[in-house]
């Protein structure tokens, strides 16, 4: 159904957001992220005890573009 839109002021649009005017069939925001963490980084609890030797997190990423970062329409 058509709509009449008056004045619009958009202050900010965050990642994986949609700004939509008018009719549409599919709205599919997407985002991607990558997390690097070393040994014992995501431990939870009151008294975590982590014992590890020398730890090294390799952050070299030879990909210029990630595989699923630019999917259109969620297809």
C-alpha positions in Angstrom: 0.0 0.0 0.0 1.5 3.3 -1.0 2.3 5.8 1.7 2.9 9.5 1.8 6.1 10.4 3.7 6.7 13.9 5.0 10.0 15.4 6.1 12.5 12.9 7.4 15.7 13.5 9.3 18.0 10.5 9.9 20.6 11.2 12.6 22.5 7.9 12.4 22.2 4.4 10.9 24.1 1.6 12.7 25.6 -1.5 11.2 23.1 -4.1 10.0 20.3 -1.5 10.0 17.6 -0.8 7.4 16.2 2.6 6.4 13.0 1.8 4.5 10.5 4.0 2.6 7.7 2.5 0.5 6.8 -1.1 -0.3 9.1 -4.0 -0.2 8.9 -7.8 -0.2 12.1 -8.8 1.7 14.1 -6.8 4.2 17.2 -8.6 5.2 19.9 -6.8 7.1 23.1 -8.7 7.6 26.5 -8.2 9.2 29.6 -10.1 9.8 32.4 -9.9 12.3 35.5 -11.8 13.3 36.9 -12.3 16.8 40.5 -13.2 17.7 41.1 -14.4 21.2 43.9 -16.3 23.0 43.7 -19.2 25.3 41.4 -18.7 28.3 39.8 -15.5 26.9 36.1 -16.5 27.1 36.1 -18.2 30.4 33.2 -17.5 32.7 32.5 -18.2 36.4 33.3 -16.8 39.8 36.8 -18.2 40.2 38.2 -19.3 36.8 41.6 -20.9 36.9 43.4 -21.1 33.5 46.7 -22.9 33.2 48.4 -22.6 29.8 51.9 -22.4 28.5 53.0 -20.0 25.9 49.9 -18.9 24.0 49.9 -17.3 20.6 46.8 -16.1 18.7 47.5 -16.0 15.0 45.6 -13.0 13.4 46.9 -13.2 9.9 44.0 -13.4 7.5 44.9 -13.6 3.8 41.2 -13.2 2.7 40.6 -9.8 1.2 36.8 -10.4 1.3 35.0 -12.8 3.6 32.8 -15.5 2.1 29.3 -14.6 3.3 29.7 -10.9 4.0 27.8 -9.6 1.0 24.8 -11.9 0.7 21.8 -10.1 -0.9 18.3 -10.8 0.3 19.3 -13.6 2.6 19.4 -16.1 -0.3 
